Amino acid sequence: MTIFVTILQLLCGLILILAVLFQSGKSSGLSGAIGGVADTFMAKGKAKSIDAKLANATKWIGAVFIVLTVILNILH
């Protein structure tokens, strides 16, 4: 059981690293330099963008990683 949870945690950690690396920076491009009106105009479609989905996935994968860490700690 411990080996199975350890393998799951390893896979979850690798997926979490990839999800963070695929996200773009918060101030990338001209929208970060100009800010203001351009930033709010571009933010309308942000909920449906790939970055928003990656941010949501990062939160869920991080939560699963923490739960697996607690379970692994209990098993030891």
PyMOL Python script that loads the backbone (N, CA, C, O; Angstrom):
from pymol import cmd

cmd.read_pdbstr("""\
ATOM      1  N   MET A   1       0.831  -1.199   0.000  1.00  0.00           N
ATOM      2  CA  MET A   1       0.000   0.000   0.000  1.00  0.00           C
ATOM      3  C   MET A   1       0.872   1.258   0.000  1.00  0.00           C
ATOM      4  O   MET A   1       0.566   2.232  -0.688  1.00  0.00           O
ATOM      5  N   THR A   2       1.943   1.231   0.765  1.00  0.00           N
ATOM      6  CA  THR A   2       2.832   2.387   0.841  1.00  0.00           C
ATOM      7  C   THR A   2       3.491   2.654  -0.508  1.00  0.00           C
ATOM      8  O   THR A   2       3.649   3.808  -0.904  1.00  0.00           O
ATOM      9  N   ILE A   3       3.870   1.605  -1.205  1.00  0.00           N
ATOM     10  CA  ILE A   3       4.510   1.762  -2.512  1.00  0.00           C
ATOM     11  C   ILE A   3       3.527   2.368  -3.515  1.00  0.00           C
ATOM     12  O   ILE A   3       3.900   3.228  -4.313  1.00  0.00           O
ATOM     13  N   PHE A   4       2.277   1.920  -3.472  1.00  0.00           N
ATOM     14  CA  PHE A   4       1.260   2.442  -4.373  1.00  0.00           C
ATOM     15  C   PHE A   4       1.021   3.933  -4.139  1.00  0.00           C
ATOM     16  O   PHE A   4       0.937   4.701  -5.098  1.00  0.00           O
ATOM     17  N   VAL A   5       0.911   4.348  -2.885  1.00  0.00           N
ATOM     18  CA  VAL A   5       0.686   5.765  -2.571  1.00  0.00           C
ATOM     19  C   VAL A   5       1.920   6.587  -2.929  1.00  0.00           C
ATOM     20  O   VAL A   5       1.794   7.727  -3.375  1.00  0.00           O
ATOM     21  N   THR A   6       3.107   6.022  -2.741  1.00  0.00           N
ATOM     22  CA  THR A   6       4.337   6.726  -3.104  1.00  0.00           C
ATOM     23  C   THR A   6       4.414   6.949  -4.610  1.00  0.00           C
ATOM     24  O   THR A   6       4.814   8.023  -5.058  1.00  0.00           O
ATOM     25  N   ILE A   7       4.035   5.947  -5.391  1.00  0.00           N
ATOM     26  CA  ILE A   7       4.037   6.093  -6.846  1.00  0.00           C
ATOM     27  C   ILE A   7       3.007   7.132  -7.276  1.00  0.00           C
ATOM     28  O   ILE A   7       3.278   7.940  -8.165  1.00  0.00           O
ATOM     29  N   LEU A   8       1.822   7.119  -6.652  1.00  0.00           N
ATOM     30  CA  LEU A   8       0.812   8.130  -6.959  1.00  0.00           C
ATOM     31  C   LEU A   8       1.309   9.535  -6.628  1.00  0.00           C
ATOM     32  O   LEU A   8       1.070  10.479  -7.381  1.00  0.00           O
ATOM     33  N   GLN A   9       1.995   9.667  -5.510  1.00  0.00           N
ATOM     34  CA  GLN A   9       2.506  10.974  -5.114  1.00  0.00           C
ATOM     35  C   GLN A   9       3.594  11.441  -6.078  1.00  0.00           C
ATOM     36  O   GLN A   9       3.663  12.626  -6.406  1.00  0.00           O
ATOM     37  N   LEU A  10       4.430  10.534  -6.528  1.00  0.00           N
ATOM     38  CA  LEU A  10       5.471  10.886  -7.490  1.00  0.00           C
ATOM     39  C   LEU A  10       4.857  11.371  -8.800  1.00  0.00           C
ATOM     40  O   LEU A  10       5.278  12.389  -9.351  1.00  0.00           O
ATOM     41  N   LEU A  11       3.862  10.641  -9.294  1.00  0.00           N
ATOM     42  CA  LEU A  11       3.189  11.047 -10.531  1.00  0.00           C
ATOM     43  C   LEU A  11       2.463  12.381 -10.359  1.00  0.00           C
ATOM     44  O   LEU A  11       2.486  13.227 -11.254  1.00  0.00           O
ATOM     45  N   CYS A  12       1.825  12.563  -9.216  1.00  0.00           N
ATOM     46  CA  CYS A  12       1.115  13.811  -8.938  1.00  0.00           C
ATOM     47  C   CYS A  12       2.105  14.979  -8.869  1.00  0.00           C
ATOM     48  O   CYS A  12       1.810  16.071  -9.355  1.00  0.00           O
ATOM     49  N   GLY A  13       3.251  14.756  -8.281  1.00  0.00           N
ATOM     50  CA  GLY A  13       4.273  15.800  -8.206  1.00  0.00           C
ATOM     51  C   GLY A  13       4.801  16.194  -9.574  1.00  0.00           C
ATOM     52  O   GLY A  13       5.007  17.375  -9.850  1.00  0.00           O
ATOM     53  N   LEU A  14       5.021  15.198 -10.435  1.00  0.00           N
ATOM     54  CA  LEU A  14       5.496  15.491 -11.781  1.00  0.00           C
ATOM     55  C   LEU A  14       4.453  16.240 -12.597  1.00  0.00           C
ATOM     56  O   LEU A  14       4.787  17.165 -13.336  1.00  0.00           O
ATOM     57  N   ILE A  15       3.192  15.844 -12.466  1.00  0.00           N
ATOM     58  CA  ILE A  15       2.114  16.542 -13.169  1.00  0.00           C
ATOM     59  C   ILE A  15       1.971  17.970 -12.646  1.00  0.00           C
ATOM     60  O   ILE A  15       1.710  18.894 -13.416  1.00  0.00           O
ATOM     61  N   LEU A  16       2.142  18.146 -11.341  1.00  0.00           N
ATOM     62  CA  LEU A  16       2.065  19.482 -10.750  1.00  0.00           C
ATOM     63  C   LEU A  16       3.184  20.381 -11.278  1.00  0.00           C
ATOM     64  O   LEU A  16       2.951  21.552 -11.579  1.00  0.00           O
ATOM     65  N   ILE A  17       4.379  19.842 -11.389  1.00  0.00           N
ATOM     66  CA  ILE A  17       5.503  20.608 -11.935  1.00  0.00           C
ATOM     67  C   ILE A  17       5.219  21.022 -13.372  1.00  0.00           C
ATOM     68  O   ILE A  17       5.455  22.170 -13.748  1.00  0.00           O
ATOM     69  N   LEU A  18       4.713  20.087 -14.177  1.00  0.00           N
ATOM     70  CA  LEU A  18       4.402  20.402 -15.572  1.00  0.00           C
ATOM     71  C   LEU A  18       3.294  21.443 -15.692  1.00  0.00           C
ATOM     72  O   LEU A  18       3.356  22.325 -16.549  1.00  0.00           O
ATOM     73  N   ALA A  19       2.285  21.341 -14.837  1.00  0.00           N
ATOM     74  CA  ALA A  19       1.187  22.308 -14.885  1.00  0.00           C
ATOM     75  C   ALA A  19       1.671  23.711 -14.543  1.00  0.00           C
ATOM     76  O   ALA A  19       1.206  24.688 -15.132  1.00  0.00           O
ATOM     77  N   VAL A  20       2.589  23.819 -13.608  1.00  0.00           N
ATOM     78  CA  VAL A  20       3.119  25.135 -13.234  1.00  0.00           C
ATOM     79  C   VAL A  20       4.019  25.678 -14.343  1.00  0.00           C
ATOM     80  O   VAL A  20       3.986  26.871 -14.644  1.00  0.00           O
ATOM     81  N   LEU A  21       4.821  24.805 -14.946  1.00  0.00           N
ATOM     82  CA  LEU A  21       5.731  25.273 -15.989  1.00  0.00           C
ATOM     83  C   LEU A  21       5.004  25.690 -17.265  1.00  0.00           C
ATOM     84  O   LEU A  21       5.500  26.557 -17.984  1.00  0.00           O
ATOM     85  N   PHE A  22       3.863  25.111 -17.565  1.00  0.00           N
ATOM     86  CA  PHE A  22       3.130  25.462 -18.768  1.00  0.00           C
ATOM     87  C   PHE A  22       2.338  26.758 -18.630  1.00  0.00           C
ATOM     88  O   PHE A  22       1.866  27.292 -19.634  1.00  0.00           O
ATOM     89  N   GLN A  23       2.182  27.274 -17.422  1.00  0.00           N
ATOM     90  CA  GLN A  23       1.446  28.519 -17.227  1.00  0.00           C
ATOM     91  C   GLN A  23       2.296  29.699 -17.657  1.00  0.00           C
ATOM     92  O   GLN A  23       3.513  29.699 -17.476  1.00  0.00           O
ATOM     93  N   SER A  24       1.647  30.705 -18.230  1.00  0.00           N
ATOM     94  CA  SER A  24       2.380  31.913 -18.593  1.00  0.00           C
ATOM     95  C   SER A  24       2.473  32.824 -17.372  1.00  0.00           C
ATOM     96  O   SER A  24       1.695  32.699 -16.427  1.00  0.00           O
ATOM     97  N   GLY A  25       3.422  33.726 -17.410  1.00  0.00           N
ATOM     98  CA  GLY A  25       3.618  34.649 -16.305  1.00  0.00           C
ATOM     99  C   GLY A  25       2.477  35.641 -16.183  1.00  0.00           C
ATOM    100  O   GLY A  25       1.744  35.867 -17.145  1.00  0.00           O
ATOM    101  N   LYS A  26       2.322  36.230 -15.015  1.00  0.00           N
ATOM    102  CA  LYS A  26       1.225  37.178 -14.793  1.00  0.00           C
ATOM    103  C   LYS A  26       1.454  38.492 -15.541  1.00  0.00           C
ATOM    104  O   LYS A  26       0.484  39.150 -15.918  1.00  0.00           O
ATOM    105  N   SER A  27       2.682  38.884 -15.763  1.00  0.00           N
ATOM    106  CA  SER A  27       2.947  40.165 -16.424  1.00  0.00           C
ATOM    107  C   SER A  27       3.717  39.943 -17.725  1.00  0.00           C
ATOM    108  O   SER A  27       4.700  40.633 -17.994  1.00  0.00           O
ATOM    109  N   SER A  28       3.275  38.996 -18.519  1.00  0.00           N
ATOM    110  CA  SER A  28       3.961  38.744 -19.776  1.00  0.00           C
ATOM    111  C   SER A  28       3.409  39.644 -20.873  1.00  0.00           C
ATOM    112  O   SER A  28       2.212  39.932 -20.911  1.00  0.00           O
ATOM    113  N   GLY A  29       4.279  40.079 -21.752  1.00  0.00           N
ATOM    114  CA  GLY A  29       3.851  40.884 -22.893  1.00  0.00           C
ATOM    115  C   GLY A  29       3.536  42.321 -22.540  1.00  0.00           C
ATOM    116  O   GLY A  29       3.904  42.812 -21.472  1.00  0.00           O
ATOM    117  N   LEU A  30       2.848  42.990 -23.455  1.00  0.00           N
ATOM    118  CA  LEU A  30       2.530  44.406 -23.268  1.00  0.00           C
ATOM    119  C   LEU A  30       1.438  44.637 -22.235  1.00  0.00           C
ATOM    120  O   LEU A  30       1.375  45.707 -21.630  1.00  0.00           O
ATOM    121  N   SER A  31       0.580  43.648 -22.028  1.00  0.00           N
ATOM    122  CA  SER A  31      -0.503  43.863 -21.069  1.00  0.00           C
ATOM    123  C   SER A  31       0.045  44.035 -19.656  1.00  0.00           C
ATOM    124  O   SER A  31      -0.558  44.735 -18.843  1.00  0.00           O
ATOM    125  N   GLY A  32       1.176  43.408 -19.353  1.00  0.00           N
ATOM    126  CA  GLY A  32       1.775  43.596 -18.041  1.00  0.00           C
ATOM    127  C   GLY A  32       2.457  44.945 -17.920  1.00  0.00           C
ATOM    128  O   GLY A  32       2.500  45.531 -16.838  1.00  0.00           O
ATOM    129  N   ALA A  33       2.995  45.443 -19.038  1.00  0.00           N
ATOM    130  CA  ALA A  33       3.677  46.739 -19.005  1.00  0.00           C
ATOM    131  C   ALA A  33       2.686  47.894 -18.999  1.00  0.00           C
ATOM    132  O   ALA A  33       2.896  48.878 -18.291  1.00  0.00           O
ATOM    133  N   ILE A  34       1.620  47.793 -19.767  1.00  0.00           N
ATOM    134  CA  ILE A  34       0.650  48.887 -19.863  1.00  0.00           C
ATOM    135  C   ILE A  34      -0.331  48.836 -18.706  1.00  0.00           C
ATOM    136  O   ILE A  34      -0.546  49.833 -18.018  1.00  0.00           O
ATOM    137  N   GLY A  35      -0.927  47.665 -18.496  1.00  0.00           N
ATOM    138  CA  GLY A  35      -1.888  47.502 -17.407  1.00  0.00           C
ATOM    139  C   GLY A  35      -3.154  48.299 -17.659  1.00  0.00           C
ATOM    140  O   GLY A  35      -3.420  48.706 -18.790  1.00  0.00           O
ATOM    141  N   GLY A  36      -3.924  48.521 -16.630  1.00  0.00           N
ATOM    142  CA  GLY A  36      -5.103  49.372 -16.716  1.00  0.00           C
ATOM    143  C   GLY A  36      -6.184  48.842 -17.628  1.00  0.00           C
ATOM    144  O   GLY A  36      -6.675  47.731 -17.427  1.00  0.00           O
ATOM    145  N   VAL A  37      -6.565  49.621 -18.635  1.00  0.00           N
ATOM    146  CA  VAL A  37      -7.693  49.310 -19.499  1.00  0.00           C
ATOM    147  C   VAL A  37      -7.435  48.056 -20.325  1.00  0.00           C
ATOM    148  O   VAL A  37      -8.331  47.226 -20.483  1.00  0.00           O
ATOM    149  N   ALA A  38      -6.241  47.909 -20.843  1.00  0.00           N
ATOM    150  CA  ALA A  38      -5.937  46.743 -21.678  1.00  0.00           C
ATOM    151  C   ALA A  38      -6.036  45.463 -20.864  1.00  0.00           C
ATOM    152  O   ALA A  38      -6.479  44.433 -21.371  1.00  0.00           O
ATOM    153  N   ASP A  39      -5.630  45.524 -19.616  1.00  0.00           N
ATOM    154  CA  ASP A  39      -5.673  44.336 -18.768  1.00  0.00           C
ATOM    155  C   ASP A  39      -7.113  43.923 -18.458  1.00  0.00           C
ATOM    156  O   ASP A  39      -7.430  42.734 -18.465  1.00  0.00           O
ATOM    157  N   THR A  40      -7.980  44.890 -18.189  1.00  0.00           N
ATOM    158  CA  THR A  40      -9.366  44.541 -17.879  1.00  0.00           C
ATOM    159  C   THR A  40     -10.107  44.093 -19.123  1.00  0.00           C
ATOM    160  O   THR A  40     -10.995  43.244 -19.034  1.00  0.00           O
ATOM    161  N   PHE A  41      -9.763  44.644 -20.289  1.00  0.00           N
ATOM    162  CA  PHE A  41     -10.392  44.214 -21.532  1.00  0.00           C
ATOM    163  C   PHE A  41     -10.025  42.774 -21.857  1.00  0.00           C
ATOM    164  O   PHE A  41     -10.877  42.001 -22.296  1.00  0.00           O
ATOM    165  N   MET A  42      -8.779  42.410 -21.648  1.00  0.00           N
ATOM    166  CA  MET A  42      -8.324  41.053 -21.935  1.00  0.00           C
ATOM    167  C   MET A  42      -8.819  40.060 -20.890  1.00  0.00           C
ATOM    168  O   MET A  42      -8.878  38.862 -21.166  1.00  0.00           O
ATOM    169  N   ALA A  43      -9.169  40.521 -19.719  1.00  0.00           N
ATOM    170  CA  ALA A  43      -9.578  39.626 -18.636  1.00  0.00           C
ATOM    171  C   ALA A  43     -10.984  39.074 -18.830  1.00  0.00           C
ATOM    172  O   ALA A  43     -11.385  38.168 -18.100  1.00  0.00           O
ATOM    173  N   LYS A  44     -11.742  39.591 -19.787  1.00  0.00           N
ATOM    174  CA  LYS A  44     -13.107  39.108 -19.997  1.00  0.00           C
ATOM    175  C   LYS A  44     -13.136  37.648 -20.420  1.00  0.00           C
ATOM    176  O   LYS A  44     -13.985  36.891 -19.950  1.00  0.00           O
ATOM    177  N   GLY A  45     -12.231  37.239 -21.293  1.00  0.00           N
ATOM    178  CA  GLY A  45     -12.203  35.858 -21.773  1.00  0.00           C
ATOM    179  C   GLY A  45     -11.244  34.969 -21.020  1.00  0.00           C
ATOM    180  O   GLY A  45     -10.960  33.850 -21.448  1.00  0.00           O
ATOM    181  N   LYS A  46     -10.744  35.456 -19.905  1.00  0.00           N
ATOM    182  CA  LYS A  46      -9.731  34.702 -19.170  1.00  0.00           C
ATOM    183  C   LYS A  46     -10.276  33.421 -18.545  1.00  0.00           C
ATOM    184  O   LYS A  46      -9.531  32.454 -18.391  1.00  0.00           O
ATOM    185  N   ALA A  47     -11.541  33.393 -18.186  1.00  0.00           N
ATOM    186  CA  ALA A  47     -12.114  32.223 -17.527  1.00  0.00           C
ATOM    187  C   ALA A  47     -12.134  31.013 -18.445  1.00  0.00           C
ATOM    188  O   ALA A  47     -12.126  29.874 -17.977  1.00  0.00           O
ATOM    189  N   LYS A  48     -12.161  31.254 -19.747  1.00  0.00           N
ATOM    190  CA  LYS A  48     -12.220  30.157 -20.695  1.00  0.00           C
ATOM    191  C   LYS A  48     -10.863  29.840 -21.310  1.00  0.00           C
ATOM    192  O   LYS A  48     -10.768  28.939 -22.143  1.00  0.00           O
ATOM    193  N   SER A  49      -9.824  30.549 -20.925  1.00  0.00           N
ATOM    194  CA  SER A  49      -8.522  30.368 -21.540  1.00  0.00           C
ATOM    195  C   SER A  49      -7.792  29.157 -20.968  1.00  0.00           C
ATOM    196  O   SER A  49      -8.178  28.589 -19.947  1.00  0.00           O
ATOM    197  N   ILE A  50      -6.746  28.796 -21.655  1.00  0.00           N
ATOM    198  CA  ILE A  50      -5.935  27.652 -21.223  1.00  0.00           C
ATOM    199  C   ILE A  50      -5.236  27.966 -19.904  1.00  0.00           C
ATOM    200  O   ILE A  50      -5.090  27.087 -19.054  1.00  0.00           O
ATOM    201  N   ASP A  51      -4.804  29.218 -19.730  1.00  0.00           N
ATOM    202  CA  ASP A  51      -4.135  29.590 -18.479  1.00  0.00           C
ATOM    203  C   ASP A  51      -5.060  29.442 -17.280  1.00  0.00           C
ATOM    204  O   ASP A  51      -4.623  29.028 -16.206  1.00  0.00           O
ATOM    205  N   ALA A  52      -6.331  29.778 -17.454  1.00  0.00           N
ATOM    206  CA  ALA A  52      -7.284  29.636 -16.347  1.00  0.00           C
ATOM    207  C   ALA A  52      -7.508  28.166 -16.019  1.00  0.00           C
ATOM    208  O   ALA A  52      -7.620  27.790 -14.852  1.00  0.00           O
ATOM    209  N   LYS A  53      -7.571  27.345 -17.051  1.00  0.00           N
ATOM    210  CA  LYS A  53      -7.740  25.907 -16.819  1.00  0.00           C
ATOM    211  C   LYS A  53      -6.508  25.312 -16.156  1.00  0.00           C
ATOM    212  O   LYS A  53      -6.629  24.450 -15.285  1.00  0.00           O
ATOM    213  N   LEU A  54      -5.323  25.764 -16.560  1.00  0.00           N
ATOM    214  CA  LEU A  54      -4.099  25.282 -15.918  1.00  0.00           C
ATOM    215  C   LEU A  54      -4.012  25.745 -14.464  1.00  0.00           C
ATOM    216  O   LEU A  54      -3.550  24.997 -13.602  1.00  0.00           O
ATOM    217  N   ALA A  55      -4.449  26.966 -14.189  1.00  0.00           N
ATOM    218  CA  ALA A  55      -4.440  27.462 -12.813  1.00  0.00           C
ATOM    219  C   ALA A  55      -5.402  26.657 -11.942  1.00  0.00           C
ATOM    220  O   ALA A  55      -5.089  26.338 -10.794  1.00  0.00           O
ATOM    221  N   ASN A  56      -6.563  26.332 -12.486  1.00  0.00           N
ATOM    222  CA  ASN A  56      -7.534  25.523 -11.743  1.00  0.00           C
ATOM    223  C   ASN A  56      -6.996  24.105 -11.525  1.00  0.00           C
ATOM    224  O   ASN A  56      -7.148  23.536 -10.444  1.00  0.00           O
ATOM    225  N   ALA A  57      -6.371  23.546 -12.556  1.00  0.00           N
ATOM    226  CA  ALA A  57      -5.793  22.205 -12.427  1.00  0.00           C
ATOM    227  C   ALA A  57      -4.660  22.192 -11.412  1.00  0.00           C
ATOM    228  O   ALA A  57      -4.492  21.217 -10.680  1.00  0.00           O
ATOM    229  N   THR A  58      -3.884  23.268 -11.364  1.00  0.00           N
ATOM    230  CA  THR A  58      -2.782  23.347 -10.406  1.00  0.00           C
ATOM    231  C   THR A  58      -3.300  23.317  -8.975  1.00  0.00           C
ATOM    232  O   THR A  58      -2.704  22.678  -8.107  1.00  0.00           O
ATOM    233  N   LYS A  59      -4.401  24.001  -8.730  1.00  0.00           N
ATOM    234  CA  LYS A  59      -4.987  23.997  -7.388  1.00  0.00           C
ATOM    235  C   LYS A  59      -5.451  22.602  -6.991  1.00  0.00           C
ATOM    236  O   LYS A  59      -5.195  22.150  -5.874  1.00  0.00           O
ATOM    237  N   TRP A  60      -6.136  21.917  -7.912  1.00  0.00           N
ATOM    238  CA  TRP A  60      -6.645  20.579  -7.589  1.00  0.00           C
ATOM    239  C   TRP A  60      -5.525  19.556  -7.459  1.00  0.00           C
ATOM    240  O   TRP A  60      -5.561  18.711  -6.564  1.00  0.00           O
ATOM    241  N   ILE A  61      -4.546  19.622  -8.328  1.00  0.00           N
ATOM    242  CA  ILE A  61      -3.426  18.677  -8.248  1.00  0.00           C
ATOM    243  C   ILE A  61      -2.625  18.925  -6.968  1.00  0.00           C
ATOM    244  O   ILE A  61      -2.156  17.981  -6.333  1.00  0.00           O
ATOM    245  N   GLY A  62      -2.471  20.200  -6.593  1.00  0.00           N
ATOM    246  CA  GLY A  62      -1.785  20.516  -5.341  1.00  0.00           C
ATOM    247  C   GLY A  62      -2.524  19.981  -4.127  1.00  0.00           C
ATOM    248  O   GLY A  62      -1.906  19.503  -3.175  1.00  0.00           O
ATOM    249  N   ALA A  63      -3.848  20.063  -4.163  1.00  0.00           N
ATOM    250  CA  ALA A  63      -4.645  19.529  -3.051  1.00  0.00           C
ATOM    251  C   ALA A  63      -4.510  18.010  -2.965  1.00  0.00           C
ATOM    252  O   ALA A  63      -4.388  17.458  -1.872  1.00  0.00           O
ATOM    253  N   VAL A  64      -4.533  17.337  -4.109  1.00  0.00           N
ATOM    254  CA  VAL A  64      -4.359  15.880  -4.127  1.00  0.00           C
ATOM    255  C   VAL A  64      -2.970  15.509  -3.620  1.00  0.00           C
ATOM    256  O   VAL A  64      -2.815  14.524  -2.898  1.00  0.00           O
ATOM    257  N   PHE A  65      -1.959  16.294  -3.996  1.00  0.00           N
ATOM    258  CA  PHE A  65      -0.596  16.042  -3.530  1.00  0.00           C
ATOM    259  C   PHE A  65      -0.502  16.154  -2.014  1.00  0.00           C
ATOM    260  O   PHE A  65       0.148  15.333  -1.368  1.00  0.00           O
ATOM    261  N   ILE A  66      -1.147  17.165  -1.448  1.00  0.00           N
ATOM    262  CA  ILE A  66      -1.127  17.339   0.011  1.00  0.00           C
ATOM    263  C   ILE A  66      -1.845  16.181   0.706  1.00  0.00           C
ATOM    264  O   ILE A  66      -1.375  15.682   1.729  1.00  0.00           O
ATOM    265  N   VAL A  67      -2.985  15.754   0.152  1.00  0.00           N
ATOM    266  CA  VAL A  67      -3.720  14.634   0.744  1.00  0.00           C
ATOM    267  C   VAL A  67      -2.882  13.356   0.676  1.00  0.00           C
ATOM    268  O   VAL A  67      -2.841  12.589   1.639  1.00  0.00           O
ATOM    269  N   LEU A  68      -2.216  13.125  -0.451  1.00  0.00           N
ATOM    270  CA  LEU A  68      -1.364  11.937  -0.562  1.00  0.00           C
ATOM    271  C   LEU A  68      -0.189  12.005   0.419  1.00  0.00           C
ATOM    272  O   LEU A  68       0.231  10.981   0.956  1.00  0.00           O
ATOM    273  N   THR A  69       0.332  13.194   0.649  1.00  0.00           N
ATOM    274  CA  THR A  69       1.420  13.348   1.614  1.00  0.00           C
ATOM    275  C   THR A  69       0.944  13.006   3.022  1.00  0.00           C
ATOM    276  O   THR A  69       1.660  12.335   3.765  1.00  0.00           O
ATOM    277  N   VAL A  70      -0.245  13.453   3.400  1.00  0.00           N
ATOM    278  CA  VAL A  70      -0.795  13.145   4.719  1.00  0.00           C
ATOM    279  C   VAL A  70      -1.048  11.642   4.851  1.00  0.00           C
ATOM    280  O   VAL A  70      -0.729  11.044   5.878  1.00  0.00           O
ATOM    281  N   ILE A  71      -1.620  11.038   3.811  1.00  0.00           N
ATOM    282  CA  ILE A  71      -1.877   9.588   3.841  1.00  0.00           C
ATOM    283  C   ILE A  71      -0.567   8.816   3.958  1.00  0.00           C
ATOM    284  O   ILE A  71      -0.484   7.844   4.709  1.00  0.00           O
ATOM    285  N   LEU A  72       0.441   9.237   3.232  1.00  0.00           N
ATOM    286  CA  LEU A  72       1.738   8.568   3.296  1.00  0.00           C
ATOM    287  C   LEU A  72       2.371   8.714   4.671  1.00  0.00           C
ATOM    288  O   LEU A  72       3.035   7.799   5.156  1.00  0.00           O
ATOM    289  N   ASN A  73       2.164   9.868   5.298  1.00  0.00           N
ATOM    290  CA  ASN A  73       2.685  10.086   6.645  1.00  0.00           C
ATOM    291  C   ASN A  73       1.959   9.198   7.663  1.00  0.00           C
ATOM    292  O   ASN A  73       2.573   8.696   8.604  1.00  0.00           O
ATOM    293  N   ILE A  74       0.665   9.009   7.470  1.00  0.00           N
ATOM    294  CA  ILE A  74      -0.102   8.142   8.384  1.00  0.00           C
ATOM    295  C   ILE A  74       0.316   6.699   8.229  1.00  0.00           C
ATOM    296  O   ILE A  74       0.396   5.962   9.212  1.00  0.00           O
ATOM    297  N   LEU A  75       0.589   6.282   6.981  1.00  0.00           N
ATOM    298  CA  LEU A  75       0.970   4.885   6.730  1.00  0.00           C
ATOM    299  C   LEU A  75       2.331   4.527   7.328  1.00  0.00           C
ATOM    300  O   LEU A  75       2.585   3.374   7.675  1.00  0.00           O
ATOM    301  N   HIS A  76       3.193   5.524   7.441  1.00  0.00           N
ATOM    302  CA  HIS A  76       4.495   5.249   8.047  1.00  0.00           C
ATOM    303  C   HIS A  76       4.344   5.316   9.527  1.00  0.00           C
ATOM    304  O   HIS A  76       5.315   5.117  10.256  1.00  0.00           O
TER     305      HIS A  76
END
""", "prot")
cmd.dss("prot")
cmd.show_as("cartoon", "prot")
cmd.util.cbc("prot")
cmd.orient("prot")
